[in-house]
Amino acid sequence: MQKISTTKLRKIALSKQGLLGARPFGSGVSAVECAIKQLGYVQIDTISVVERAHHHVFWSRISSYHADHLAKLVSQKKIFEYWFHAAAFLPIEDFRFALPRMQSIKAGEKHWFENIDKKLIRHVQRRIENEGPLLARDFADTRQTNTGWWDWKPAKQALEKLFMQGDLMVIGREGFQKRYDLTERVLPAGIDTSSPGIDEYAQHLVDTTIRAHGFSSLKSFSYLRKGKDLRAAIKQCVQAYVDHGTLIEVQTPAGDLFYCDVDLFNQRLRSGKNVRLLSPFDNLVIQRERCRQVFDYDYQIECYVPAAKRQFGYFCLPILYGENLVGRVDCKADRKTKTLHVKYLQHGEDSDEFVQGLVRSLLEFMKFNACDAVVVEHALNTKLKKRLQALLQAD
């Protein structure tokens, strides 16, 4: 076992995540494809108080990113929508590693609308087979009442059931509504559709995690996945990599244990000084325990917390400065007035370099959200608030 500093771990993570260099993945559509292969997945989220998380994650790494790039990759069948540890875009080459979950749901795994009328499921599937790709709105709502946006009509439940069990795939979206088609018509020729065994699946999770982060705790390899057999297979795979000399076990000063890519452990990595506003669902911070261990950053998204109990705001964005997470900013894009509102700002830096970098990042984020102005409404440091507002107005 080797000792490692959290500073070194941070640099490794940021390097693998594409958050250090100016153009780590290149530009345009090819950069988006390269990024998703490197990251392994990008989580999809419905919240739109600022630009949605999946677009935000790509934009944070690819300055030329546009939402059309993602849609184009879906239409070109280079990526697909399914579940990683949550709803996500994934490289099409990884389709077979979604099969275990699909098969489990088809076999009766609870949670995914297990009480749907089988006749309705057959009806929905036949309509798509005969008519081609359809959206949920193409099906009538047969309910007498509707209790809220989460209360999906029966046909929508049937569509999602068929999607989750692998009979349908998403070929695109209109607004945020999915358009479904038969999986057999969507998958490109040559894609491996053999179901992986548990050892192969475990290796896939280990390889994906190391490729995306450069290191991991044993627990994080199986993040939000259940099963003693899977955890045992992951442990066996990791040990084999250690024995082979591909991974090395390292320990931080706080005593946290990780398995790190040997080449990265021995490599000298440069540090950056850019300021970036990250999505709450960014791959760098989505595992909150790892975020605390490596970045000493205790982060919780508060959109699911009652308003009276929120400390930082509805949709707080982590602020990355160099290799450190130094604060958070709660933003809201008002599309009608084209104004980006900074409703809360907490920071642990006040150097000129940081302030100038924060101003640049806010202005770039403003443009990304199709806004024309930034208004700082509240900051813990009132002097910084005035300074930021002055700099933003002067730009």
LOBATI-460699 format. One record per residue (C-alpha): x, y, z; residue in three letters; residue number from 1. Coordinates in nm, 2 decimals, m for minus. Example, Ala and Ser with C-alpha at 12.3 -4.5 7.8 and 13.67 -1.06 7.14 Angstrom:
+--------+--------+--------+------+-----+
:      X :      Y :      Z : code : pos :
+--------+--------+--------+------+-----+
:   1.23 :  m0.45 :   0.78 :  ALA :   1 :
:   1.37 :  m0.11 :   0.71 :  SER :   2 :
+--------+--------+--------+------+-----+
//
This chain:
+--------+--------+--------+------+-----+
:      X :      Y :      Z : code : pos :
+--------+--------+--------+------+-----+
:   0.00 :   0.00 :   0.00 :  MET :   1 :
:   0.12 :   0.35 :  m0.09 :  GLN :   2 :
:   0.04 :   0.68 :   0.07 :  LYS :   3 :
:  m0.12 :   0.95 :  m0.15 :  ILE :   4 :
:  m0.22 :   1.31 :  m0.09 :  SER :   5 :
:  m0.58 :   1.43 :  m0.16 :  THR :   6 :
:  m0.42 :   1.69 :  m0.38 :  THR :   7 :
:  m0.28 :   1.42 :  m0.60 :  LYS :   8 :
:  m0.62 :   1.24 :  m0.61 :  LEU :   9 :
:  m0.79 :   1.56 :  m0.70 :  ARG :  10 :
:  m0.56 :   1.62 :  m0.99 :  LYS :  11 :
:  m0.61 :   1.26 :  m1.11 :  ILE :  12 :
:  m0.99 :   1.29 :  m1.09 :  ALA :  13 :
:  m1.00 :   1.62 :  m1.27 :  LEU :  14 :
:  m0.76 :   1.50 :  m1.54 :  SER :  15 :
:  m0.97 :   1.19 :  m1.62 :  LYS :  16 :
:  m1.29 :   1.39 :  m1.60 :  GLN :  17 :
:  m1.17 :   1.64 :  m1.86 :  GLY :  18 :
:  m1.18 :   1.93 :  m1.62 :  LEU :  19 :
:  m0.82 :   2.05 :  m1.64 :  LEU :  20 :
:  m0.73 :   2.12 :  m2.00 :  GLY :  21 :
:  m0.89 :   2.38 :  m2.23 :  ALA :  22 :
:  m1.00 :   2.13 :  m2.49 :  ARG :  23 :
:  m0.96 :   1.78 :  m2.34 :  PRO :  24 :
:  m1.20 :   1.61 :  m2.59 :  PHE :  25 :
:  m1.16 :   1.85 :  m2.89 :  GLY :  26 :
:  m1.46 :   2.03 :  m3.02 :  SER :  27 :
:  m1.80 :   1.97 :  m3.19 :  GLY :  28 :
:  m2.00 :   1.65 :  m3.20 :  VAL :  29 :
:  m1.69 :   1.42 :  m3.20 :  SER :  30 :
:  m1.59 :   1.58 :  m2.87 :  ALA :  31 :
:  m1.92 :   1.49 :  m2.72 :  VAL :  32 :
:  m1.89 :   1.13 :  m2.83 :  GLU :  33 :
:  m1.53 :   1.12 :  m2.70 :  CYS :  34 :
:  m1.64 :   1.27 :  m2.36 :  ALA :  35 :
:  m1.92 :   1.02 :  m2.30 :  ILE :  36 :
:  m1.69 :   0.73 :  m2.38 :  LYS :  37 :
:  m1.44 :   0.86 :  m2.13 :  GLN :  38 :
:  m1.70 :   0.94 :  m1.86 :  LEU :  39 :
:  m1.89 :   0.62 :  m1.91 :  GLY :  40 :
:  m2.23 :   0.79 :  m1.88 :  TYR :  41 :
:  m2.39 :   1.13 :  m1.83 :  VAL :  42 :
:  m2.69 :   1.16 :  m1.61 :  GLN :  43 :
:  m3.02 :   1.29 :  m1.74 :  ILE :  44 :
:  m3.22 :   1.53 :  m1.52 :  ASP :  45 :
:  m3.56 :   1.70 :  m1.57 :  THR :  46 :
:  m3.49 :   2.01 :  m1.36 :  ILE :  47 :
:  m3.46 :   2.32 :  m1.58 :  SER :  48 :
:  m3.42 :   2.61 :  m1.34 :  VAL :  49 :
:  m3.09 :   2.64 :  m1.53 :  VAL :  50 :
:  m2.99 :   2.44 :  m1.84 :  GLU :  51 :
:  m3.05 :   2.07 :  m1.78 :  ARG :  52 :
:  m2.78 :   1.87 :  m1.61 :  ALA :  53 :
:  m2.69 :   1.65 :  m1.91 :  HIS :  54 :
:  m2.62 :   1.96 :  m2.13 :  HIS :  55 :
:  m2.44 :   2.13 :  m1.84 :  HIS :  56 :
:  m2.20 :   1.83 :  m1.79 :  VAL :  57 :
:  m2.09 :   1.84 :  m2.15 :  PHE :  58 :
:  m2.07 :   2.22 :  m2.16 :  TRP :  59 :
:  m1.84 :   2.22 :  m1.86 :  SER :  60 :
:  m1.59 :   2.02 :  m2.06 :  ARG :  61 :
:  m1.65 :   2.13 :  m2.42 :  ILE :  62 :
:  m1.67 :   2.50 :  m2.47 :  SER :  63 :
:  m1.83 :   2.46 :  m2.82 :  SER :  64 :
:  m2.10 :   2.23 :  m2.69 :  TYR :  65 :
:  m2.46 :   2.27 :  m2.82 :  HIS :  66 :
:  m2.76 :   2.07 :  m2.73 :  ALA :  67 :
:  m2.80 :   1.96 :  m3.09 :  ASP :  68 :
:  m2.47 :   1.77 :  m3.06 :  HIS :  69 :
:  m2.63 :   1.53 :  m2.81 :  LEU :  70 :
:  m2.94 :   1.49 :  m3.02 :  ALA :  71 :
:  m2.73 :   1.42 :  m3.33 :  LYS :  72 :
:  m2.54 :   1.14 :  m3.15 :  LEU :  73 :
:  m2.87 :   0.98 :  m3.05 :  VAL :  74 :
:  m3.00 :   1.00 :  m3.41 :  SER :  75 :
:  m2.66 :   0.85 :  m3.54 :  GLN :  76 :
:  m2.71 :   0.56 :  m3.29 :  LYS :  77 :
:  m2.37 :   0.63 :  m3.13 :  LYS :  78 :
:  m2.53 :   0.68 :  m2.78 :  ILE :  79 :
:  m2.85 :   0.56 :  m2.62 :  PHE :  80 :
:  m3.06 :   0.63 :  m2.32 :  GLU :  81 :
:  m3.09 :   0.39 :  m2.03 :  TYR :  82 :
:  m3.00 :   0.34 :  m1.67 :  TRP :  83 :
:  m2.65 :   0.36 :  m1.52 :  PHE :  84 :
:  m2.71 :   0.43 :  m1.16 :  HIS :  85 :
:  m2.98 :   0.67 :  m1.27 :  ALA :  86 :
:  m3.13 :   0.77 :  m1.61 :  ALA :  87 :
:  m2.84 :   0.85 :  m1.84 :  ALA :  88 :
:  m2.69 :   0.87 :  m2.19 :  PHE :  89 :
:  m2.45 :   0.59 :  m2.25 :  LEU :  90 :
:  m2.21 :   0.48 :  m2.53 :  PRO :  91 :
:  m2.39 :   0.24 :  m2.77 :  ILE :  92 :
:  m2.10 :   0.00 :  m2.73 :  GLU :  93 :
:  m2.21 :  m0.05 :  m2.37 :  ASP :  94 :
:  m2.56 :  m0.16 :  m2.46 :  PHE :  95 :
:  m2.50 :  m0.52 :  m2.36 :  ARG :  96 :
:  m2.41 :  m0.41 :  m2.00 :  PHE :  97 :
:  m2.76 :  m0.27 :  m1.97 :  ALA :  98 :
:  m2.91 :  m0.62 :  m2.04 :  LEU :  99 :
:  m2.89 :  m0.75 :  m1.68 :  PRO : 100 :
:  m3.12 :  m0.48 :  m1.55 :  ARG : 101 :
:  m3.35 :  m0.51 :  m1.85 :  MET : 102 :
:  m3.38 :  m0.89 :  m1.80 :  GLN : 103 :
:  m3.43 :  m0.84 :  m1.43 :  SER : 104 :
:  m3.72 :  m0.60 :  m1.49 :  ILE : 105 :
:  m3.87 :  m0.82 :  m1.76 :  LYS : 106 :
:  m3.85 :  m1.12 :  m1.51 :  ALA : 107 :
:  m4.06 :  m0.93 :  m1.26 :  GLY : 108 :
:  m3.83 :  m0.70 :  m1.06 :  GLU : 109 :
:  m4.06 :  m0.48 :  m0.85 :  LYS : 110 :
:  m4.06 :  m0.10 :  m0.88 :  HIS : 111 :
:  m4.11 :  m0.06 :  m1.25 :  TRP : 112 :
:  m4.49 :  m0.06 :  m1.27 :  PHE : 113 :
:  m4.54 :  m0.43 :  m1.20 :  GLU : 114 :
:  m4.92 :  m0.41 :  m1.21 :  ASN : 115 :
:  m4.97 :  m0.27 :  m1.56 :  ILE : 116 :
:  m5.24 :  m0.44 :  m1.77 :  ASP : 117 :
:  m5.06 :  m0.69 :  m2.00 :  LYS : 118 :
:  m5.32 :  m0.62 :  m2.27 :  LYS : 119 :
:  m5.23 :  m0.25 :  m2.26 :  LEU : 120 :
:  m4.86 :  m0.33 :  m2.29 :  ILE : 121 :
:  m4.93 :  m0.55 :  m2.59 :  ARG : 122 :
:  m5.15 :  m0.27 :  m2.74 :  HIS : 123 :
:  m4.88 :  m0.01 :  m2.70 :  VAL : 124 :
:  m4.61 :  m0.23 :  m2.84 :  GLN : 125 :
:  m4.83 :  m0.33 :  m3.14 :  ARG : 126 :
:  m4.90 :   0.04 :  m3.22 :  ARG : 127 :
:  m4.53 :   0.12 :  m3.23 :  ILE : 128 :
:  m4.46 :  m0.19 :  m3.44 :  GLU : 129 :
:  m4.73 :  m0.09 :  m3.69 :  ASN : 130 :
:  m4.71 :   0.29 :  m3.69 :  GLU : 131 :
:  m4.35 :   0.36 :  m3.62 :  GLY : 132 :
:  m4.19 :   0.57 :  m3.34 :  PRO : 133 :
:  m4.44 :   0.73 :  m3.10 :  LEU : 134 :
:  m4.45 :   0.97 :  m2.80 :  LEU : 135 :
:  m4.66 :   0.93 :  m2.49 :  ALA : 136 :
:  m4.89 :   1.20 :  m2.61 :  ARG : 137 :
:  m4.99 :   0.98 :  m2.91 :  ASP : 138 :
:  m5.18 :   0.76 :  m2.66 :  PHE : 139 :
:  m5.51 :   0.86 :  m2.50 :  ALA : 140 :
:  m5.54 :   0.91 :  m2.13 :  ASP : 141 :
:  m5.81 :   0.68 :  m2.00 :  THR : 142 :
:  m5.80 :   0.80 :  m1.63 :  ARG : 143 :
:  m6.08 :   0.99 :  m1.47 :  GLN : 144 :
:  m5.85 :   1.20 :  m1.26 :  THR : 145 :
:  m5.49 :   1.32 :  m1.27 :  ASN : 146 :
:  m5.32 :   1.38 :  m0.93 :  THR : 147 :
:  m5.00 :   1.55 :  m1.06 :  GLY : 148 :
:  m4.71 :   1.55 :  m1.31 :  TRP : 149 :
:  m4.57 :   1.23 :  m1.15 :  TRP : 150 :
:  m4.90 :   1.05 :  m1.20 :  ASP : 151 :
:  m4.83 :   0.90 :  m1.54 :  TRP : 152 :
:  m5.12 :   0.79 :  m1.76 :  LYS : 153 :
:  m5.14 :   0.41 :  m1.81 :  PRO : 154 :
:  m5.00 :   0.42 :  m2.16 :  ALA : 155 :
:  m4.70 :   0.62 :  m2.04 :  LYS : 156 :
:  m4.64 :   0.36 :  m1.77 :  GLN : 157 :
:  m4.66 :   0.09 :  m2.03 :  ALA : 158 :
:  m4.41 :   0.27 :  m2.25 :  LEU : 159 :
:  m4.16 :   0.31 :  m1.96 :  GLU : 160 :
:  m4.21 :  m0.05 :  m1.87 :  LYS : 161 :
:  m4.13 :  m0.16 :  m2.22 :  LEU : 162 :
:  m3.83 :   0.08 :  m2.23 :  PHE : 163 :
:  m3.69 :  m0.04 :  m1.90 :  MET : 164 :
:  m3.72 :  m0.41 :  m1.99 :  GLN : 165 :
:  m3.55 :  m0.35 :  m2.32 :  GLY : 166 :
:  m3.83 :  m0.39 :  m2.58 :  ASP : 167 :
:  m3.83 :  m0.02 :  m2.67 :  LEU : 168 :
:  m3.55 :   0.24 :  m2.70 :  MET : 169 :
:  m3.56 :   0.62 :  m2.71 :  VAL : 170 :
:  m3.47 :   0.75 :  m3.06 :  ILE : 171 :
:  m3.50 :   1.12 :  m2.97 :  GLY : 172 :
:  m3.71 :   1.38 :  m2.78 :  ARG : 173 :
:  m3.95 :   1.65 :  m2.86 :  GLU : 174 :
:  m3.90 :   1.91 :  m2.59 :  GLY : 175 :
:  m3.84 :   1.67 :  m2.31 :  PHE : 176 :
:  m4.08 :   1.40 :  m2.42 :  GLN : 177 :
:  m3.93 :   1.07 :  m2.53 :  LYS : 178 :
:  m4.00 :   0.92 :  m2.87 :  ARG : 179 :
:  m3.99 :   0.54 :  m2.85 :  TYR : 180 :
:  m3.93 :   0.28 :  m3.12 :  ASP : 181 :
:  m3.87 :  m0.10 :  m3.12 :  LEU : 182 :
:  m3.53 :  m0.19 :  m3.00 :  THR : 183 :
:  m3.47 :  m0.42 :  m3.29 :  GLU : 184 :
:  m3.52 :  m0.13 :  m3.53 :  ARG : 185 :
:  m3.29 :   0.11 :  m3.33 :  VAL : 186 :
:  m2.98 :  m0.09 :  m3.25 :  LEU : 187 :
:  m2.72 :  m0.05 :  m3.52 :  PRO : 188 :
:  m2.58 :  m0.36 :  m3.69 :  ALA : 189 :
:  m2.29 :  m0.53 :  m3.53 :  GLY : 190 :
:  m2.37 :  m0.43 :  m3.17 :  ILE : 191 :
:  m2.30 :  m0.72 :  m2.93 :  ASP : 192 :
:  m2.63 :  m0.82 :  m2.76 :  THR : 193 :
:  m2.50 :  m1.11 :  m2.56 :  SER : 194 :
:  m2.57 :  m1.08 :  m2.19 :  SER : 195 :
:  m2.25 :  m1.05 :  m1.98 :  PRO : 196 :
:  m2.19 :  m1.29 :  m1.70 :  GLY : 197 :
:  m2.14 :  m1.15 :  m1.35 :  ILE : 198 :
:  m1.76 :  m1.15 :  m1.37 :  ASP : 199 :
:  m1.76 :  m0.97 :  m1.71 :  GLU : 200 :
:  m2.01 :  m0.72 :  m1.57 :  TYR : 201 :
:  m1.80 :  m0.66 :  m1.26 :  ALA : 202 :
:  m1.49 :  m0.60 :  m1.48 :  GLN : 203 :
:  m1.70 :  m0.35 :  m1.69 :  HIS : 204 :
:  m1.78 :  m0.15 :  m1.38 :  LEU : 205 :
:  m1.42 :  m0.15 :  m1.26 :  VAL : 206 :
:  m1.29 :  m0.05 :  m1.60 :  ASP : 207 :
:  m1.55 :   0.22 :  m1.65 :  THR : 208 :
:  m1.48 :   0.37 :  m1.31 :  THR : 209 :
:  m1.11 :   0.38 :  m1.35 :  ILE : 210 :
:  m1.13 :   0.52 :  m1.70 :  ARG : 211 :
:  m1.36 :   0.80 :  m1.57 :  ALA : 212 :
:  m1.19 :   0.88 :  m1.24 :  HIS : 213 :
:  m0.85 :   0.72 :  m1.23 :  GLY : 214 :
:  m0.92 :   0.57 :  m0.88 :  PHE : 215 :
:  m1.20 :   0.44 :  m0.67 :  SER : 216 :
:  m1.28 :   0.29 :  m0.33 :  SER : 217 :
:  m1.40 :  m0.07 :  m0.34 :  LEU : 218 :
:  m1.75 :   0.05 :  m0.24 :  LYS : 219 :
:  m1.77 :   0.31 :  m0.53 :  SER : 220 :
:  m1.72 :   0.05 :  m0.80 :  PHE : 221 :
:  m2.07 :  m0.09 :  m0.72 :  SER : 222 :
:  m2.23 :   0.25 :  m0.65 :  TYR : 223 :
:  m2.61 :   0.21 :  m0.61 :  LEU : 224 :
:  m2.59 :  m0.15 :  m0.73 :  ARG : 225 :
:  m2.71 :  m0.44 :  m0.52 :  LYS : 226 :
:  m2.60 :  m0.79 :  m0.47 :  GLY : 227 :
:  m2.34 :  m0.98 :  m0.27 :  LYS : 228 :
:  m2.23 :  m1.18 :  m0.58 :  ASP : 229 :
:  m2.16 :  m0.86 :  m0.77 :  LEU : 230 :
:  m1.96 :  m0.71 :  m0.49 :  ARG : 231 :
:  m1.76 :  m1.03 :  m0.46 :  ALA : 232 :
:  m1.69 :  m1.03 :  m0.83 :  ALA : 233 :
:  m1.58 :  m0.67 :  m0.82 :  ILE : 234 :
:  m1.34 :  m0.74 :  m0.53 :  LYS : 235 :
:  m1.20 :  m1.03 :  m0.72 :  GLN : 236 :
:  m1.15 :  m0.83 :  m1.03 :  CYS : 237 :
:  m0.98 :  m0.54 :  m0.84 :  VAL : 238 :
:  m0.75 :  m0.79 :  m0.67 :  GLN : 239 :
:  m0.65 :  m0.94 :  m1.00 :  ALA : 240 :
:  m0.57 :  m0.59 :  m1.13 :  TYR : 241 :
:  m0.36 :  m0.53 :  m0.82 :  VAL : 242 :
:  m0.17 :  m0.86 :  m0.87 :  ASP : 243 :
:  m0.12 :  m0.78 :  m1.23 :  HIS : 244 :
:   0.02 :  m0.44 :  m1.14 :  GLY : 245 :
:  m0.25 :  m0.24 :  m1.32 :  THR : 246 :
:  m0.40 :  m0.09 :  m1.00 :  LEU : 247 :
:  m0.23 :   0.00 :  m0.67 :  ILE : 248 :
:  m0.39 :   0.04 :  m0.33 :  GLU : 249 :
:  m0.34 :   0.38 :  m0.19 :  VAL : 250 :
:  m0.43 :   0.55 :   0.14 :  GLN : 251 :
:  m0.49 :   0.92 :   0.21 :  THR : 252 :
:  m0.37 :   1.10 :   0.53 :  PRO : 253 :
:  m0.73 :   1.06 :   0.66 :  ALA : 254 :
:  m0.70 :   0.68 :   0.62 :  GLY : 255 :
:  m0.94 :   0.64 :   0.32 :  ASP : 256 :
:  m0.84 :   0.35 :   0.09 :  LEU : 257 :
:  m0.86 :   0.37 :  m0.29 :  PHE : 258 :
:  m0.74 :   0.17 :  m0.58 :  TYR : 259 :
:  m0.55 :   0.39 :  m0.83 :  CYS : 260 :
:  m0.43 :   0.35 :  m1.18 :  ASP : 261 :
:  m0.06 :   0.28 :  m1.14 :  VAL : 262 :
:   0.05 :   0.50 :  m1.44 :  ASP : 263 :
:  m0.15 :   0.79 :  m1.30 :  LEU : 264 :
:  m0.01 :   0.74 :  m0.95 :  PHE : 265 :
:   0.34 :   0.77 :  m1.09 :  ASN : 266 :
:   0.26 :   1.06 :  m1.33 :  GLN : 267 :
:   0.32 :   1.42 :  m1.25 :  ARG : 268 :
:   0.00 :   1.61 :  m1.32 :  LEU : 269 :
:  m0.03 :   1.99 :  m1.36 :  ARG : 270 :
:  m0.27 :   2.20 :  m1.18 :  SER : 271 :
:  m0.51 :   2.46 :  m1.34 :  GLY : 272 :
:  m0.66 :   2.78 :  m1.20 :  LYS : 273 :
:  m0.98 :   2.80 :  m1.39 :  ASN : 274 :
:  m1.32 :   2.86 :  m1.22 :  VAL : 275 :
:  m1.60 :   2.63 :  m1.33 :  ARG : 276 :
:  m1.96 :   2.61 :  m1.23 :  LEU : 277 :
:  m2.05 :   2.25 :  m1.22 :  LEU : 278 :
:  m2.39 :   2.08 :  m1.24 :  SER : 279 :
:  m2.51 :   1.91 :  m0.91 :  PRO : 280 :
:  m2.53 :   1.59 :  m1.12 :  PHE : 281 :
:  m2.18 :   1.63 :  m1.26 :  ASP : 282 :
:  m1.98 :   1.30 :  m1.27 :  ASN : 283 :
:  m1.71 :   1.46 :  m1.05 :  LEU : 284 :
:  m1.94 :   1.53 :  m0.76 :  VAL : 285 :
:  m2.24 :   1.29 :  m0.79 :  ILE : 286 :
:  m2.10 :   1.04 :  m0.54 :  GLN : 287 :
:  m2.12 :   1.25 :  m0.23 :  ARG : 288 :
:  m1.91 :   1.03 :  m0.01 :  GLU : 289 :
:  m1.62 :   1.04 :  m0.25 :  ARG : 290 :
:  m1.66 :   1.41 :  m0.28 :  CYS : 291 :
:  m1.62 :   1.45 :   0.09 :  ARG : 292 :
:  m1.32 :   1.21 :   0.11 :  GLN : 293 :
:  m1.13 :   1.35 :  m0.19 :  VAL : 294 :
:  m1.23 :   1.72 :  m0.20 :  PHE : 295 :
:  m1.33 :   1.78 :   0.16 :  ASP : 296 :
:  m1.66 :   1.91 :   0.02 :  TYR : 297 :
:  m1.99 :   1.83 :   0.19 :  ASP : 298 :
:  m2.25 :   1.87 :  m0.08 :  TYR : 299 :
:  m2.62 :   1.81 :  m0.10 :  GLN : 300 :
:  m2.86 :   1.92 :  m0.36 :  ILE : 301 :
:  m3.16 :   2.09 :  m0.19 :  GLU : 302 :
:  m3.43 :   2.08 :  m0.46 :  CYS : 303 :
:  m3.57 :   1.78 :  m0.27 :  TYR : 304 :
:  m3.54 :   1.95 :   0.07 :  VAL : 305 :
:  m3.84 :   2.16 :   0.20 :  PRO : 306 :
:  m3.78 :   2.53 :   0.13 :  ALA : 307 :
:  m3.77 :   2.62 :   0.50 :  ALA : 308 :
:  m3.49 :   2.38 :   0.56 :  LYS : 309 :
:  m3.26 :   2.48 :   0.27 :  ARG : 310 :
:  m2.93 :   2.63 :   0.36 :  GLN : 311 :
:  m2.79 :   2.72 :   0.01 :  PHE : 312 :
:  m3.08 :   2.72 :  m0.23 :  GLY : 313 :
:  m3.29 :   2.52 :  m0.46 :  TYR : 314 :
:  m3.03 :   2.41 :  m0.72 :  PHE : 315 :
:  m2.69 :   2.50 :  m0.59 :  CYS : 316 :
:  m2.39 :   2.46 :  m0.83 :  LEU : 317 :
:  m2.05 :   2.35 :  m0.69 :  PRO : 318 :
:  m1.77 :   2.60 :  m0.77 :  ILE : 319 :
:  m1.45 :   2.44 :  m0.89 :  LEU : 320 :
:  m1.13 :   2.66 :  m0.86 :  TYR : 321 :
:  m0.82 :   2.48 :  m0.98 :  GLY : 322 :
:  m0.83 :   2.14 :  m0.81 :  GLU : 323 :
:  m1.04 :   2.26 :  m0.52 :  ASN : 324 :
:  m1.42 :   2.28 :  m0.47 :  LEU : 325 :
:  m1.44 :   2.62 :  m0.30 :  VAL : 326 :
:  m1.81 :   2.72 :  m0.27 :  GLY : 327 :
:  m2.15 :   2.70 :  m0.43 :  ARG : 328 :
:  m2.38 :   2.93 :  m0.62 :  VAL : 329 :
:  m2.76 :   2.90 :  m0.66 :  ASP : 330 :
:  m2.86 :   3.03 :  m1.00 :  CYS : 331 :
:  m3.19 :   3.07 :  m1.18 :  LYS : 332 :
:  m3.24 :   3.15 :  m1.54 :  ALA : 333 :
:  m3.54 :   3.37 :  m1.61 :  ASP : 334 :
:  m3.61 :   3.30 :  m1.97 :  ARG : 335 :
:  m3.87 :   3.58 :  m2.01 :  LYS : 336 :
:  m3.63 :   3.86 :  m1.90 :  THR : 337 :
:  m3.32 :   3.67 :  m2.02 :  LYS : 338 :
:  m3.16 :   3.73 :  m1.68 :  THR : 339 :
:  m2.94 :   3.49 :  m1.48 :  LEU : 340 :
:  m3.02 :   3.54 :  m1.11 :  HIS : 341 :
:  m2.75 :   3.46 :  m0.86 :  VAL : 342 :
:  m2.98 :   3.39 :  m0.56 :  LYS : 343 :
:  m2.70 :   3.27 :  m0.33 :  TYR : 344 :
:  m2.33 :   3.27 :  m0.33 :  LEU : 345 :
:  m2.09 :   3.10 :  m0.09 :  GLN : 346 :
:  m1.72 :   3.10 :  m0.15 :  HIS : 347 :
:  m1.39 :   3.02 :   0.02 :  GLY : 348 :
:  m1.17 :   3.23 :  m0.20 :  GLU : 349 :
:  m1.15 :   3.61 :  m0.25 :  ASP : 350 :
:  m0.82 :   3.65 :  m0.45 :  SER : 351 :
:  m0.83 :   3.87 :  m0.75 :  ASP : 352 :
:  m0.76 :   3.57 :  m0.97 :  GLU : 353 :
:  m1.06 :   3.38 :  m0.83 :  PHE : 354 :
:  m1.29 :   3.68 :  m0.86 :  VAL : 355 :
:  m1.19 :   3.75 :  m1.22 :  GLN : 356 :
:  m1.24 :   3.38 :  m1.29 :  GLY : 357 :
:  m1.58 :   3.37 :  m1.13 :  LEU : 358 :
:  m1.69 :   3.67 :  m1.33 :  VAL : 359 :
:  m1.58 :   3.50 :  m1.65 :  ARG : 360 :
:  m1.76 :   3.18 :  m1.55 :  SER : 361 :
:  m2.08 :   3.36 :  m1.46 :  LEU : 362 :
:  m2.08 :   3.54 :  m1.79 :  LEU : 363 :
:  m2.02 :   3.22 :  m1.98 :  GLU : 364 :
:  m2.29 :   3.05 :  m1.79 :  PHE : 365 :
:  m2.52 :   3.34 :  m1.86 :  MET : 366 :
:  m2.47 :   3.29 :  m2.24 :  LYS : 367 :
:  m2.51 :   2.91 :  m2.20 :  PHE : 368 :
:  m2.85 :   2.97 :  m2.05 :  ASN : 369 :
:  m2.95 :   3.21 :  m2.33 :  ALA : 370 :
:  m2.95 :   3.51 :  m2.10 :  CYS : 371 :
:  m2.82 :   3.87 :  m2.15 :  ASP : 372 :
:  m2.76 :   3.98 :  m1.79 :  ALA : 373 :
:  m2.64 :   3.85 :  m1.45 :  VAL : 374 :
:  m2.79 :   3.99 :  m1.13 :  VAL : 375 :
:  m2.62 :   3.90 :  m0.80 :  VAL : 376 :
:  m2.90 :   3.90 :  m0.54 :  GLU : 377 :
:  m2.73 :   3.75 :  m0.23 :  HIS : 378 :
:  m2.38 :   3.66 :  m0.13 :  ALA : 379 :
:  m2.24 :   3.58 :   0.21 :  LEU : 380 :
:  m1.97 :   3.83 :   0.15 :  ASN : 381 :
:  m2.14 :   4.17 :   0.08 :  THR : 382 :
:  m1.81 :   4.32 :  m0.04 :  LYS : 383 :
:  m1.77 :   4.05 :  m0.29 :  LEU : 384 :
:  m2.13 :   4.09 :  m0.40 :  LYS : 385 :
:  m2.08 :   4.46 :  m0.48 :  LYS : 386 :
:  m1.75 :   4.38 :  m0.65 :  ARG : 387 :
:  m1.89 :   4.11 :  m0.86 :  LEU : 388 :
:  m2.19 :   4.31 :  m0.97 :  GLN : 389 :
:  m1.97 :   4.60 :  m1.07 :  ALA : 390 :
:  m1.74 :   4.38 :  m1.27 :  LEU : 391 :
:  m2.04 :   4.20 :  m1.44 :  LEU : 392 :
:  m2.20 :   4.53 :  m1.53 :  GLN : 393 :
:  m1.87 :   4.67 :  m1.66 :  ALA : 394 :
:  m1.82 :   4.38 :  m1.90 :  ASP : 395 :
+--------+--------+--------+------+-----+
//
